[in-house]
Amino acid sequence: MTRAAAAESADLYNAPMTKTELKSEALQLSVEDRLDLAEALWESLEKEPEQPELPAWQRDVLDERLAADDSAPGAGSSWEEVKQSILARL
């Protein structure tokens, strides 16, 4: 391989992925790795200085869920319990 071809190949290798390519690569990961990636992405959102406005329908759904939670505070499972249950099945 010539030096120019090697440089071009390295440039292609280091080129940023498109959103479609990134999604395709992420879906190739194992379930555990996808869960880790989803968790890391979710946690990164709370660090963003600007948060998008919720659409009205989404606010309505959240209000309904908060009301349901207030009426039965002991129901449900924590995220850690759910995550452990999922990982135990793998």
C-alpha angles and dihedrals in degrees: 000000000000122000090249092051091048091050091049091048091050090050091053091047092052096042114119115257123244118241089255092051092046092050091048091051092046091053089056090063123100117264091255092051091047090051090051090048093048091050092049092048092047092049091048091059094064089058092059112108093217120054120195120243115258116241114244093250091054092049088051091052091048092048090052092049093048090051090050090049092049090053093052109023095171096052122102135027134274120253090250091055092048093046092050090049091052094046091047089060093055 
